[in-house]
């Protein structure tokens, strides 16, 4: 399985930094992944749903470590790329 597209929607909250949408094999899409700033740095949380008892349950999630690492690496790399682009654009607008 291959990741064919990653879209990032930056929110820059205190802990929630962005949402991500990932497309697999140009055929399957997973929306509402979250990029969260935790105690050990950034991580990707899978989309989840609140259950009747008030707990949260993942709607979709990887079944093995390799897929989790592939998703996390792809999403975080795209997030960092967008943050760098945003920073460079902001700095050039200030200098203008």
C-alpha positions as CSV (number, residue, x, y, z in Angstrom):
1,X,0.0,0.0,0.0
2,X,1.3,3.4,-1.0
3,X,0.4,6.9,0.3
4,X,-0.4,8.9,-2.8
5,X,-1.5,12.2,-1.3
6,X,-1.3,14.1,2.0
7,X,-3.1,17.3,2.8
8,X,-2.5,19.4,5.9
9,X,-4.9,21.9,7.5
10,X,-3.0,23.9,10.0
11,X,-4.9,25.2,13.1
12,X,-2.0,26.0,15.5
13,X,-3.7,25.4,18.8
14,X,-1.9,24.8,22.0
15,X,-1.7,21.0,21.5
16,X,-3.6,20.4,18.3
17,X,-1.4,21.7,15.5
18,X,-3.2,20.5,12.4
19,X,-5.6,18.1,10.7
20,X,-4.4,15.7,8.0
21,X,-6.1,13.8,5.2
22,X,-4.2,10.9,3.6
23,X,-5.0,9.1,0.4
24,X,-3.9,5.5,-0.2
25,X,-3.2,4.1,-3.6
26,X,-5.3,6.9,-5.2
27,X,-8.3,4.8,-4.0
28,X,-8.9,5.2,-0.3
29,X,-9.0,8.4,1.8
30,X,-8.8,8.9,5.6
31,X,-9.7,12.3,6.9
32,X,-9.4,14.0,10.3
33,X,-6.1,12.6,11.5
34,X,-4.7,15.0,14.0
35,X,-1.2,16.3,14.4
36,X,-0.7,16.8,18.2
37,X,2.2,18.3,20.2
38,X,2.8,15.9,23.0
39,X,5.3,15.6,25.8
40,X,7.8,13.8,23.4
41,X,7.2,16.0,20.3
42,X,4.7,15.8,17.5
43,X,2.7,12.7,16.8
44,X,-0.2,11.7,14.5
45,X,-3.5,10.6,16.2
46,X,-5.9,8.6,14.1
47,X,-9.5,9.8,13.6
48,X,-11.8,8.8,16.4
49,X,-15.4,8.8,17.5
50,X,-16.9,9.4,20.9
51,X,-18.9,6.3,22.1
52,X,-22.0,6.3,24.2
53,X,-20.0,5.7,27.4
54,X,-17.9,8.8,26.8
55,X,-14.7,7.1,25.7
56,X,-13.1,7.5,22.3
57,X,-12.5,4.8,19.7
58,X,-10.4,5.0,16.6
59,X,-12.5,5.0,13.4
60,X,-9.5,3.8,11.3
61,X,-5.9,2.9,12.3
62,X,-2.9,1.0,11.0
63,X,-2.6,-2.7,11.9
64,X,1.2,-2.8,12.1
65,X,4.2,-0.7,13.0
66,X,5.4,-0.3,9.5
67,X,2.2,1.3,8.3
68,X,2.0,3.5,11.4
69,X,5.5,4.7,10.7
70,X,4.8,5.3,7.0
71,X,1.7,7.4,7.9
72,X,3.4,9.3,10.7
73,X,6.5,10.1,8.6
74,X,4.5,11.2,5.5
75,X,2.1,13.4,7.5
76,X,4.8,15.0,9.7
77,X,7.1,15.7,6.8
78,X,4.2,17.4,4.9
79,X,3.3,19.4,8.0
80,X,6.9,20.5,8.5
81,X,7.1,21.5,4.9
82,X,4.0,23.6,5.1
83,X,5.2,25.3,8.3
84,X,8.5,26.2,6.7
85,X,6.7,27.6,3.6
86,X,4.4,29.6,5.9
87,X,7.3,30.9,7.9
88,X,9.3,31.9,4.8
89,X,6.2,33.6,3.3
90,X,5.5,35.5,6.5
91,X,9.1,36.7,6.8
92,X,9.1,37.9,3.2
93,X,5.8,39.8,3.7
94,X,7.3,41.5,6.7
95,X,10.4,42.6,4.8
96,X,8.3,44.0,1.9
